[in-house]
Amino acid sequence: MAMEYGLIILLVLLIIFLEVPSLIQKKLWRELTAFFVLLAIGFVLSLLQIMKVKIPSPNDAIIFIIESISKKLK
């Protein structure tokens, strides 16, 4: 299991090494912020999958929201 953690960390560092310098050079600060937010979400989800944590489906939340709105509109 430790090898998987190392591989994920290595891949994240490689992605950062390849993408961040050009974003900084072009002064794309909003894109850089979005990049790090999305990368962090992906990193955390990857680690949770490696740890065999059951990640709930986003469909459940969407269905709940739509059903709540439709009940209020009736």
N, CA, C and O atoms as a Maestro MAE file, in Angstrom:
{
 s_m_m2io_version
 :::
 2.0.0
}

f_m_ct {
 s_m_title
 :::
 protein
 m_atom[296] {
  # First column is atom index #
  i_m_mmod_type
  r_m_x_coord
  r_m_y_coord
  r_m_z_coord
  i_m_residue_number
  s_m_chain_name
  s_m_pdb_residue_name
  s_m_pdb_atom_name
  i_m_atomic_number
  :::
  1 25 0.823 -1.193 0.000 1 A "MET " " N  " 7
  2 3 0.000 0.000 0.000 1 A "MET " " CA " 6
  3 2 0.871 1.261 0.000 1 A "MET " " C  " 6
  4 15 0.475 2.281 -0.565 1 A "MET " " O  " 8
  5 25 2.020 1.205 0.611 2 A "ALA " " N  " 7
  6 3 2.900 2.369 0.652 2 A "ALA " " CA " 6
  7 2 3.389 2.746 -0.741 2 A "ALA " " C  " 6
  8 15 3.630 3.918 -1.031 2 A "ALA " " O  " 8
  9 25 3.532 1.738 -1.596 3 A "MET " " N  " 7
  10 3 3.985 2.017 -2.958 3 A "MET " " CA " 6
  11 2 2.942 2.836 -3.719 3 A "MET " " C  " 6
  12 15 3.286 3.715 -4.509 3 A "MET " " O  " 8
  13 25 1.654 2.535 -3.471 4 A "GLU " " N  " 7
  14 3 0.599 3.282 -4.146 4 A "GLU " " CA " 6
  15 2 0.612 4.748 -3.724 4 A "GLU " " C  " 6
  16 15 0.440 5.641 -4.554 4 A "GLU " " O  " 8
  17 25 0.819 4.994 -2.420 5 A "TYR " " N  " 7
  18 3 0.895 6.380 -1.939 5 A "TYR " " CA " 6
  19 2 2.042 7.121 -2.626 5 A "TYR " " C  " 6
  20 15 1.889 8.258 -3.073 5 A "TYR " " O  " 8
  21 25 3.172 6.462 -2.697 6 A "GLY " " N  " 7
  22 3 4.338 7.072 -3.330 6 A "GLY " " CA " 6
  23 2 4.114 7.356 -4.801 6 A "GLY " " C  " 6
  24 15 4.553 8.384 -5.318 6 A "GLY " " O  " 8
  25 25 3.430 6.441 -5.475 7 A "LEU " " N  " 7
  26 3 3.163 6.619 -6.904 7 A "LEU " " CA " 6
  27 2 2.214 7.792 -7.138 7 A "LEU " " C  " 6
  28 15 2.422 8.591 -8.051 7 A "LEU " " O  " 8
  29 25 1.174 7.893 -6.312 8 A "ILE " " N  " 7
  30 3 0.230 9.014 -6.443 8 A "ILE " " CA " 6
  31 2 0.948 10.333 -6.189 8 A "ILE " " C  " 6
  32 15 0.773 11.292 -6.941 8 A "ILE " " O  " 8
  33 25 1.750 10.384 -5.138 9 A "ILE " " N  " 7
  34 3 2.484 11.612 -4.820 9 A "ILE " " CA " 6
  35 2 3.445 11.965 -5.949 9 A "ILE " " C  " 6
  36 15 3.561 13.133 -6.321 9 A "ILE " " O  " 8
  37 25 4.130 10.973 -6.494 10 A "LEU " " N  " 7
  38 3 5.052 11.210 -7.605 10 A "LEU " " CA " 6
  39 2 4.327 11.766 -8.828 10 A "LEU " " C  " 6
  40 15 4.815 12.690 -9.479 10 A "LEU " " O  " 8
  41 25 3.166 11.201 -9.138 11 A "LEU " " N  " 7
  42 3 2.404 11.685 -10.287 11 A "LEU " " CA " 6
  43 2 1.898 13.111 -10.077 11 A "LEU " " C  " 6
  44 15 1.918 13.919 -11.006 11 A "LEU " " O  " 8
  45 25 1.447 13.421 -8.870 12 A "VAL " " N  " 7
  46 3 0.984 14.784 -8.577 12 A "VAL " " CA " 6
  47 2 2.145 15.770 -8.706 12 A "VAL " " C  " 6
  48 15 1.986 16.847 -9.279 12 A "VAL " " O  " 8
  49 25 3.297 15.405 -8.179 13 A "LEU " " N  " 7
  50 3 4.463 16.286 -8.299 13 A "LEU " " CA " 6
  51 2 4.888 16.468 -9.754 13 A "LEU " " C  " 6
  52 15 5.299 17.559 -10.148 13 A "LEU " " O  " 8
  53 25 4.792 15.409 -10.550 14 A "LEU " " N  " 7
  54 3 5.123 15.503 -11.974 14 A "LEU " " CA " 6
  55 2 4.154 16.440 -12.691 14 A "LEU " " C  " 6
  56 15 4.573 17.259 -13.509 14 A "LEU " " O  " 8
  57 25 2.871 16.324 -12.390 15 A "ILE " " N  " 7
  58 3 1.869 17.211 -12.992 15 A "ILE " " CA " 6
  59 2 2.154 18.659 -12.612 15 A "ILE " " C  " 6
  60 15 2.103 19.548 -13.461 15 A "ILE " " O  " 8
  61 25 2.453 18.896 -11.339 16 A "ILE " " N  " 7
  62 3 2.767 20.259 -10.883 16 A "ILE " " CA " 6
  63 2 4.002 20.782 -11.604 16 A "ILE " " C  " 6
  64 15 4.018 21.920 -12.072 16 A "ILE " " O  " 8
  65 25 5.035 19.950 -11.693 17 A "PHE " " N  " 7
  66 3 6.292 20.349 -12.336 17 A "PHE " " CA " 6
  67 2 6.080 20.714 -13.807 17 A "PHE " " C  " 6
  68 15 6.735 21.620 -14.324 17 A "PHE " " O  " 8
  69 25 5.164 20.007 -14.482 18 A "LEU " " N  " 7
  70 3 4.943 20.259 -15.901 18 A "LEU " " CA " 6
  71 2 4.013 21.440 -16.169 18 A "LEU " " C  " 6
  72 15 4.184 22.140 -17.166 18 A "LEU " " O  " 8
  73 25 3.050 21.669 -15.312 19 A "GLU " " N  " 7
  74 3 2.012 22.658 -15.602 19 A "GLU " " CA " 6
  75 2 2.208 24.019 -14.939 19 A "GLU " " C  " 6
  76 15 1.931 25.050 -15.552 19 A "GLU " " O  " 8
  77 25 2.678 24.031 -13.710 20 A "VAL " " N  " 7
  78 3 2.711 25.280 -12.934 20 A "VAL " " CA " 6
  79 2 3.660 26.339 -13.510 20 A "VAL " " C  " 6
  80 15 3.278 27.509 -13.553 20 A "VAL " " O  " 8
  81 25 4.861 25.995 -13.949 21 A "PRO " " N  " 7
  82 3 5.749 27.057 -14.437 21 A "PRO " " CA " 6
  83 2 5.163 27.908 -15.560 21 A "PRO " " C  " 6
  84 15 5.348 29.125 -15.571 21 A "PRO " " O  " 8
  85 25 4.458 27.282 -16.505 22 A "SER " " N  " 7
  86 3 3.888 28.076 -17.598 22 A "SER " " CA " 6
  87 2 2.740 28.954 -17.103 22 A "SER " " C  " 6
  88 15 2.559 30.067 -17.598 22 A "SER " " O  " 8
  89 25 1.966 28.469 -16.137 23 A "LEU " " N  " 7
  90 3 0.884 29.290 -15.588 23 A "LEU " " CA " 6
  91 2 1.444 30.501 -14.845 23 A "LEU " " C  " 6
  92 15 0.899 31.601 -14.936 23 A "LEU " " O  " 8
  93 25 2.529 30.291 -14.114 24 A "ILE " " N  " 7
  94 3 3.157 31.408 -13.391 24 A "ILE " " CA " 6
  95 2 3.782 32.387 -14.380 24 A "ILE " " C  " 6
  96 15 3.658 33.602 -14.224 24 A "ILE " " O  " 8
  97 25 4.447 31.857 -15.385 25 A "GLN " " N  " 7
  98 3 5.106 32.714 -16.377 25 A "GLN " " CA " 6
  99 2 4.093 33.596 -17.116 25 A "GLN " " C  " 6
  100 15 4.374 34.757 -17.416 25 A "GLN " " O  " 8
  101 25 2.928 33.042 -17.403 26 A "LYS " " N  " 7
  102 3 1.889 33.804 -18.095 26 A "LYS " " CA " 6
  103 2 1.026 34.622 -17.131 26 A "LYS " " C  " 6
  104 15 0.123 35.340 -17.561 26 A "LYS " " O  " 8
  105 25 1.304 34.514 -15.838 27 A "LYS " " N  " 7
  106 3 0.579 35.230 -14.778 27 A "LYS " " CA " 6
  107 2 -0.921 34.922 -14.814 27 A "LYS " " C  " 6
  108 15 -1.758 35.817 -14.700 27 A "LYS " " O  " 8
  109 25 -1.232 33.655 -14.974 28 A "LEU " " N  " 7
  110 3 -2.612 33.198 -14.984 28 A "LEU " " CA " 6
  111 2 -2.976 32.745 -13.566 28 A "LEU " " C  " 6
  112 15 -3.028 31.547 -13.288 28 A "LEU " " O  " 8
  113 25 -3.223 33.698 -12.682 29 A "TRP " " N  " 7
  114 3 -3.401 33.408 -11.261 29 A "TRP " " CA " 6
  115 2 -4.704 32.673 -10.989 29 A "TRP " " C  " 6
  116 15 -4.733 31.759 -10.165 29 A "TRP " " O  " 8
  117 25 -5.779 33.052 -11.664 30 A "ARG " " N  " 7
  118 3 -7.053 32.363 -11.451 30 A "ARG " " CA " 6
  119 2 -6.969 30.918 -11.929 30 A "ARG " " C  " 6
  120 15 -7.464 30.007 -11.265 30 A "ARG " " O  " 8
  121 25 -6.346 30.717 -13.071 31 A "GLU " " N  " 7
  122 3 -6.185 29.371 -13.590 31 A "GLU " " CA " 6
  123 2 -5.297 28.539 -12.675 31 A "GLU " " C  " 6
  124 15 -5.541 27.347 -12.485 31 A "GLU " " O  " 8
  125 25 -4.280 29.155 -12.114 32 A "LEU " " N  " 7
  126 3 -3.393 28.467 -11.182 32 A "LEU " " CA " 6
  127 2 -4.150 28.047 -9.926 32 A "LEU " " C  " 6
  128 15 -3.962 26.941 -9.419 32 A "LEU " " O  " 8
  129 25 -4.999 28.931 -9.431 33 A "THR " " N  " 7
  130 3 -5.816 28.602 -8.258 33 A "THR " " CA " 6
  131 2 -6.763 27.447 -8.573 33 A "THR " " C  " 6
  132 15 -6.872 26.503 -7.791 33 A "THR " " O  " 8
  133 25 -7.442 27.518 -9.702 34 A "ALA " " N  " 7
  134 3 -8.354 26.442 -10.107 34 A "ALA " " CA " 6
  135 2 -7.592 25.135 -10.295 34 A "ALA " " C  " 6
  136 15 -8.079 24.070 -9.918 34 A "ALA " " O  " 8
  137 25 -6.407 25.215 -10.872 35 A "PHE " " N  " 7
  138 3 -5.564 24.042 -11.078 35 A "PHE " " CA " 6
  139 2 -5.270 23.356 -9.749 35 A "PHE " " C  " 6
  140 15 -5.425 22.142 -9.621 35 A "PHE " " O  " 8
  141 25 -4.842 24.149 -8.752 36 A "PHE " " N  " 7
  142 3 -4.492 23.556 -7.463 36 A "PHE " " CA " 6
  143 2 -5.707 23.019 -6.722 36 A "PHE " " C  " 6
  144 15 -5.611 21.996 -6.044 36 A "PHE " " O  " 8
  145 25 -6.845 23.687 -6.836 37 A "VAL " " N  " 7
  146 3 -8.065 23.197 -6.177 37 A "VAL " " CA " 6
  147 2 -8.477 21.852 -6.779 37 A "VAL " " C  " 6
  148 15 -8.743 20.897 -6.050 37 A "VAL " " O  " 8
  149 25 -8.529 21.784 -8.108 38 A "LEU " " N  " 7
  150 3 -8.930 20.539 -8.761 38 A "LEU " " CA " 6
  151 2 -7.908 19.429 -8.545 38 A "LEU " " C  " 6
  152 15 -8.280 18.267 -8.383 38 A "LEU " " O  " 8
  153 25 -6.630 19.776 -8.542 39 A "LEU " " N  " 7
  154 3 -5.590 18.782 -8.291 39 A "LEU " " CA " 6
  155 2 -5.691 18.252 -6.868 39 A "LEU " " C  " 6
  156 15 -5.525 17.054 -6.638 39 A "LEU " " O  " 8
  157 25 -5.961 19.128 -5.919 40 A "ALA " " N  " 7
  158 3 -6.097 18.704 -4.522 40 A "ALA " " CA " 6
  159 2 -7.299 17.777 -4.348 40 A "ALA " " C  " 6
  160 15 -7.215 16.776 -3.636 40 A "ALA " " O  " 8
  161 25 -8.414 18.109 -4.996 41 A "ILE " " N  " 7
  162 3 -9.603 17.241 -4.918 41 A "ILE " " CA " 6
  163 2 -9.280 15.865 -5.497 41 A "ILE " " C  " 6
  164 15 -9.607 14.842 -4.897 41 A "ILE " " O  " 8
  165 25 -8.648 15.845 -6.646 42 A "GLY " " N  " 7
  166 3 -8.270 14.572 -7.266 42 A "GLY " " CA " 6
  167 2 -7.289 13.783 -6.426 42 A "GLY " " C  " 6
  168 15 -7.384 12.559 -6.338 42 A "GLY " " O  " 8
  169 25 -6.345 14.478 -5.804 43 A "PHE " " N  " 7
  170 3 -5.350 13.832 -4.947 43 A "PHE " " CA " 6
  171 2 -6.019 13.183 -3.745 43 A "PHE " " C  " 6
  172 15 -5.742 12.029 -3.420 43 A "PHE " " O  " 8
  173 25 -6.905 13.932 -3.082 44 A "VAL " " N  " 7
  174 3 -7.594 13.397 -1.907 44 A "VAL " " CA " 6
  175 2 -8.474 12.213 -2.282 44 A "VAL " " C  " 6
  176 15 -8.484 11.202 -1.579 44 A "VAL " " O  " 8
  177 25 -9.208 12.326 -3.377 45 A "LEU " " N  " 7
  178 3 -10.055 11.213 -3.811 45 A "LEU " " CA " 6
  179 2 -9.226 9.979 -4.165 45 A "LEU " " C  " 6
  180 15 -9.645 8.853 -3.895 45 A "LEU " " O  " 8
  181 25 -8.068 10.180 -4.759 46 A "SER " " N  " 7
  182 3 -7.190 9.054 -5.082 46 A "SER " " CA " 6
  183 2 -6.692 8.369 -3.824 46 A "SER " " C  " 6
  184 15 -6.671 7.140 -3.751 46 A "SER " " O  " 8
  185 25 -6.293 9.153 -2.836 47 A "LEU " " N  " 7
  186 3 -5.829 8.564 -1.575 47 A "LEU " " CA " 6
  187 2 -6.954 7.818 -0.872 47 A "LEU " " C  " 6
  188 15 -6.733 6.743 -0.314 47 A "LEU " " O  " 8
  189 25 -8.158 8.381 -0.895 48 A "LEU " " N  " 7
  190 3 -9.290 7.703 -0.267 48 A "LEU " " CA " 6
  191 2 -9.599 6.374 -0.964 48 A "LEU " " C  " 6
  192 15 -9.953 5.398 -0.303 48 A "LEU " " O  " 8
  193 25 -9.469 6.331 -2.274 49 A "GLN " " N  " 7
  194 3 -9.685 5.080 -3.000 49 A "GLN " " CA " 6
  195 2 -8.639 4.044 -2.632 49 A "GLN " " C  " 6
  196 15 -8.958 2.864 -2.482 49 A "GLN " " O  " 8
  197 25 -7.389 4.475 -2.486 50 A "ILE " " N  " 7
  198 3 -6.331 3.545 -2.110 50 A "ILE " " CA " 6
  199 2 -6.585 2.975 -0.715 50 A "ILE " " C  " 6
  200 15 -6.288 1.811 -0.448 50 A "ILE " " O  " 8
  201 25 -7.136 3.807 0.172 51 A "MET " " N  " 7
  202 3 -7.430 3.366 1.543 51 A "MET " " CA " 6
  203 2 -8.733 2.585 1.629 51 A "MET " " C  " 6
  204 15 -9.160 2.217 2.724 51 A "MET " " O  " 8
  205 25 -9.377 2.324 0.482 52 A "LYS " " N  " 7
  206 3 -10.622 1.565 0.407 52 A "LYS " " CA " 6
  207 2 -11.772 2.236 1.160 52 A "LYS " " C  " 6
  208 15 -12.630 1.552 1.717 52 A "LYS " " O  " 8
  209 25 -11.791 3.567 1.180 53 A "VAL " " N  " 7
  210 3 -12.886 4.318 1.789 53 A "VAL " " CA " 6
  211 2 -14.017 4.398 0.777 53 A "VAL " " C  " 6
  212 15 -13.791 4.704 -0.394 53 A "VAL " " O  " 8
  213 25 -15.237 4.121 1.232 54 A "LYS " " N  " 7
  214 3 -16.380 4.193 0.328 54 A "LYS " " CA " 6
  215 2 -16.735 5.662 0.109 54 A "LYS " " C  " 6
  216 15 -17.113 6.366 1.046 54 A "LYS " " O  " 8
  217 25 -16.610 6.108 -1.119 55 A "ILE " " N  " 7
  218 3 -16.885 7.494 -1.475 55 A "ILE " " CA " 6
  219 2 -18.306 7.558 -2.028 55 A "ILE " " C  " 6
  220 15 -18.622 6.872 -3.000 55 A "ILE " " O  " 8
  221 25 -19.168 8.380 -1.415 56 A "PRO " " N  " 7
  222 3 -20.549 8.435 -1.900 56 A "PRO " " CA " 6
  223 2 -20.634 9.051 -3.297 56 A "PRO " " C  " 6
  224 15 -19.807 9.873 -3.690 56 A "PRO " " O  " 8
  225 25 -21.642 8.633 -4.015 57 A "SER " " N  " 7
  226 3 -21.843 9.134 -5.373 57 A "SER " " CA " 6
  227 2 -22.419 10.547 -5.328 57 A "SER " " C  " 6
  228 15 -23.311 10.817 -4.524 57 A "SER " " O  " 8
  229 25 -21.934 11.443 -6.165 58 A "PRO " " N  " 7
  230 3 -22.516 12.785 -6.224 58 A "PRO " " CA " 6
  231 2 -23.948 12.772 -6.760 58 A "PRO " " C  " 6
  232 15 -24.691 13.734 -6.566 58 A "PRO " " O  " 8
  233 25 -24.338 11.689 -7.431 59 A "ASN " " N  " 7
  234 3 -25.706 11.583 -7.937 59 A "ASN " " CA " 6
  235 2 -26.735 11.618 -6.815 59 A "ASN " " C  " 6
  236 15 -27.825 12.162 -6.992 59 A "ASN " " O  " 8
  237 25 -26.399 11.041 -5.657 60 A "ASP " " N  " 7
  238 3 -27.328 11.042 -4.529 60 A "ASP " " CA " 6
  239 2 -27.642 12.469 -4.078 60 A "ASP " " C  " 6
  240 15 -28.794 12.794 -3.792 60 A "ASP " " O  " 8
  241 25 -26.628 13.307 -4.017 61 A "ALA " " N  " 7
  242 3 -26.837 14.704 -3.615 61 A "ALA " " CA " 6
  243 2 -27.659 15.454 -4.662 61 A "ALA " " C  " 6
  244 15 -28.531 16.250 -4.312 61 A "ALA " " O  " 8
  245 25 -27.392 15.209 -5.922 62 A "ILE " " N  " 7
  246 3 -28.129 15.882 -6.995 62 A "ILE " " CA " 6
  247 2 -29.598 15.475 -6.967 62 A "ILE " " C  " 6
  248 15 -30.484 16.318 -7.103 62 A "ILE " " O  " 8
  249 25 -29.848 14.196 -6.792 63 A "ILE " " N  " 7
  250 3 -31.231 13.711 -6.725 63 A "ILE " " CA " 6
  251 2 -31.947 14.325 -5.532 63 A "ILE " " C  " 6
  252 15 -33.103 14.733 -5.648 63 A "ILE " " O  " 8
  253 25 -31.276 14.396 -4.386 64 A "PHE " " N  " 7
  254 3 -31.882 14.989 -3.190 64 A "PHE " " CA " 6
  255 2 -32.256 16.454 -3.430 64 A "PHE " " C  " 6
  256 15 -33.344 16.888 -3.052 64 A "PHE " " O  " 8
  257 25 -31.366 17.203 -4.050 65 A "ILE " " N  " 7
  258 3 -31.614 18.630 -4.308 65 A "ILE " " CA " 6
  259 2 -32.784 18.802 -5.268 65 A "ILE " " C  " 6
  260 15 -33.662 19.633 -5.032 65 A "ILE " " O  " 8
  261 25 -32.806 18.030 -6.342 66 A "ILE " " N  " 7
  262 3 -33.879 18.144 -7.332 66 A "ILE " " CA " 6
  263 2 -35.221 17.744 -6.728 66 A "ILE " " C  " 6
  264 15 -36.234 18.398 -6.977 66 A "ILE " " O  " 8
  265 25 -35.234 16.676 -5.940 67 A "GLU " " N  " 7
  266 3 -36.486 16.264 -5.298 67 A "GLU " " CA " 6
  267 2 -36.977 17.318 -4.313 67 A "GLU " " C  " 6
  268 15 -38.178 17.575 -4.231 67 A "GLU " " O  " 8
  269 25 -36.068 17.926 -3.573 68 A "SER " " N  " 7
  270 3 -36.454 18.973 -2.627 68 A "SER " " CA " 6
  271 2 -37.055 20.177 -3.349 68 A "SER " " C  " 6
  272 15 -38.060 20.732 -2.907 68 A "SER " " O  " 8
  273 25 -36.446 20.572 -4.443 69 A "ILE " " N  " 7
  274 3 -36.948 21.712 -5.214 69 A "ILE " " CA " 6
  275 2 -38.312 21.389 -5.826 69 A "ILE " " C  " 6
  276 15 -39.220 22.220 -5.813 69 A "ILE " " O  " 8
  277 25 -38.445 20.181 -6.359 70 A "SER " " N  " 7
  278 3 -39.723 19.813 -6.993 70 A "SER " " CA " 6
  279 2 -40.849 19.731 -5.962 70 A "SER " " C  " 6
  280 15 -41.991 20.054 -6.288 70 A "SER " " O  " 8
  281 25 -40.567 19.315 -4.746 71 A "LYS " " N  " 7
  282 3 -41.592 19.274 -3.694 71 A "LYS " " CA " 6
  283 2 -42.036 20.673 -3.309 71 A "LYS " " C  " 6
  284 15 -43.216 20.905 -3.047 71 A "LYS " " O  " 8
  285 25 -41.089 21.612 -3.275 72 A "LYS " " N  " 7
  286 3 -41.433 22.994 -2.923 72 A "LYS " " CA " 6
  287 2 -42.233 23.690 -4.020 72 A "LYS " " C  " 6
  288 15 -43.024 24.592 -3.742 72 A "LYS " " O  " 8
  289 25 -42.025 23.269 -5.266 73 A "LEU " " N  " 7
  290 3 -42.731 23.878 -6.382 73 A "LEU " " CA " 6
  291 2 -44.156 23.350 -6.558 73 A "LEU " " C  " 6
  292 15 -44.957 23.948 -7.277 73 A "LEU " " O  " 8
  293 25 -44.465 22.249 -5.913 74 A "LYS " " N  " 7
  294 3 -45.818 21.657 -6.044 74 A "LYS " " CA " 6
  295 2 -46.835 22.430 -5.242 74 A "LYS " " C  " 6
  296 15 -48.015 22.077 -5.236 74 A "LYS " " O  " 8
  :::
 }
 m_bond[295] {
  # First column is bond index #
  i_m_from
  i_m_to
  i_m_order
  :::
  1 1 2 1
  2 2 3 1
  3 3 4 2
  4 3 5 1
  5 5 6 1
  6 6 7 1
  7 7 8 2
  8 7 9 1
  9 9 10 1
  10 10 11 1
  11 11 12 2
  12 11 13 1
  13 13 14 1
  14 14 15 1
  15 15 16 2
  16 15 17 1
  17 17 18 1
  18 18 19 1
  19 19 20 2
  20 19 21 1
  21 21 22 1
  22 22 23 1
  23 23 24 2
  24 23 25 1
  25 25 26 1
  26 26 27 1
  27 27 28 2
  28 27 29 1
  29 29 30 1
  30 30 31 1
  31 31 32 2
  32 31 33 1
  33 33 34 1
  34 34 35 1
  35 35 36 2
  36 35 37 1
  37 37 38 1
  38 38 39 1
  39 39 40 2
  40 39 41 1
  41 41 42 1
  42 42 43 1
  43 43 44 2
  44 43 45 1
  45 45 46 1
  46 46 47 1
  47 47 48 2
  48 47 49 1
  49 49 50 1
  50 50 51 1
  51 51 52 2
  52 51 53 1
  53 53 54 1
  54 54 55 1
  55 55 56 2
  56 55 57 1
  57 57 58 1
  58 58 59 1
  59 59 60 2
  60 59 61 1
  61 61 62 1
  62 62 63 1
  63 63 64 2
  64 63 65 1
  65 65 66 1
  66 66 67 1
  67 67 68 2
  68 67 69 1
  69 69 70 1
  70 70 71 1
  71 71 72 2
  72 71 73 1
  73 73 74 1
  74 74 75 1
  75 75 76 2
  76 75 77 1
  77 77 78 1
  78 78 79 1
  79 79 80 2
  80 79 81 1
  81 81 82 1
  82 82 83 1
  83 83 84 2
  84 83 85 1
  85 85 86 1
  86 86 87 1
  87 87 88 2
  88 87 89 1
  89 89 90 1
  90 90 91 1
  91 91 92 2
  92 91 93 1
  93 93 94 1
  94 94 95 1
  95 95 96 2
  96 95 97 1
  97 97 98 1
  98 98 99 1
  99 99 100 2
  100 99 101 1
  101 101 102 1
  102 102 103 1
  103 103 104 2
  104 103 105 1
  105 105 106 1
  106 106 107 1
  107 107 108 2
  108 107 109 1
  109 109 110 1
  110 110 111 1
  111 111 112 2
  112 111 113 1
  113 113 114 1
  114 114 115 1
  115 115 116 2
  116 115 117 1
  117 117 118 1
  118 118 119 1
  119 119 120 2
  120 119 121 1
  121 121 122 1
  122 122 123 1
  123 123 124 2
  124 123 125 1
  125 125 126 1
  126 126 127 1
  127 127 128 2
  128 127 129 1
  129 129 130 1
  130 130 131 1
  131 131 132 2
  132 131 133 1
  133 133 134 1
  134 134 135 1
  135 135 136 2
  136 135 137 1
  137 137 138 1
  138 138 139 1
  139 139 140 2
  140 139 141 1
  141 141 142 1
  142 142 143 1
  143 143 144 2
  144 143 145 1
  145 145 146 1
  146 146 147 1
  147 147 148 2
  148 147 149 1
  149 149 150 1
  150 150 151 1
  151 151 152 2
  152 151 153 1
  153 153 154 1
  154 154 155 1
  155 155 156 2
  156 155 157 1
  157 157 158 1
  158 158 159 1
  159 159 160 2
  160 159 161 1
  161 161 162 1
  162 162 163 1
  163 163 164 2
  164 163 165 1
  165 165 166 1
  166 166 167 1
  167 167 168 2
  168 167 169 1
  169 169 170 1
  170 170 171 1
  171 171 172 2
  172 171 173 1
  173 173 174 1
  174 174 175 1
  175 175 176 2
  176 175 177 1
  177 177 178 1
  178 178 179 1
  179 179 180 2
  180 179 181 1
  181 181 182 1
  182 182 183 1
  183 183 184 2
  184 183 185 1
  185 185 186 1
  186 186 187 1
  187 187 188 2
  188 187 189 1
  189 189 190 1
  190 190 191 1
  191 191 192 2
  192 191 193 1
  193 193 194 1
  194 194 195 1
  195 195 196 2
  196 195 197 1
  197 197 198 1
  198 198 199 1
  199 199 200 2
  200 199 201 1
  201 201 202 1
  202 202 203 1
  203 203 204 2
  204 203 205 1
  205 205 206 1
  206 206 207 1
  207 207 208 2
  208 207 209 1
  209 209 210 1
  210 210 211 1
  211 211 212 2
  212 211 213 1
  213 213 214 1
  214 214 215 1
  215 215 216 2
  216 215 217 1
  217 217 218 1
  218 218 219 1
  219 219 220 2
  220 219 221 1
  221 221 222 1
  222 222 223 1
  223 223 224 2
  224 223 225 1
  225 225 226 1
  226 226 227 1
  227 227 228 2
  228 227 229 1
  229 229 230 1
  230 230 231 1
  231 231 232 2
  232 231 233 1
  233 233 234 1
  234 234 235 1
  235 235 236 2
  236 235 237 1
  237 237 238 1
  238 238 239 1
  239 239 240 2
  240 239 241 1
  241 241 242 1
  242 242 243 1
  243 243 244 2
  244 243 245 1
  245 245 246 1
  246 246 247 1
  247 247 248 2
  248 247 249 1
  249 249 250 1
  250 250 251 1
  251 251 252 2
  252 251 253 1
  253 253 254 1
  254 254 255 1
  255 255 256 2
  256 255 257 1
  257 257 258 1
  258 258 259 1
  259 259 260 2
  260 259 261 1
  261 261 262 1
  262 262 263 1
  263 263 264 2
  264 263 265 1
  265 265 266 1
  266 266 267 1
  267 267 268 2
  268 267 269 1
  269 269 270 1
  270 270 271 1
  271 271 272 2
  272 271 273 1
  273 273 274 1
  274 274 275 1
  275 275 276 2
  276 275 277 1
  277 277 278 1
  278 278 279 1
  279 279 280 2
  280 279 281 1
  281 281 282 1
  282 282 283 1
  283 283 284 2
  284 283 285 1
  285 285 286 1
  286 286 287 1
  287 287 288 2
  288 287 289 1
  289 289 290 1
  290 290 291 1
  291 291 292 2
  292 291 293 1
  293 293 294 1
  294 294 295 1
  295 295 296 2
  :::
 }
}
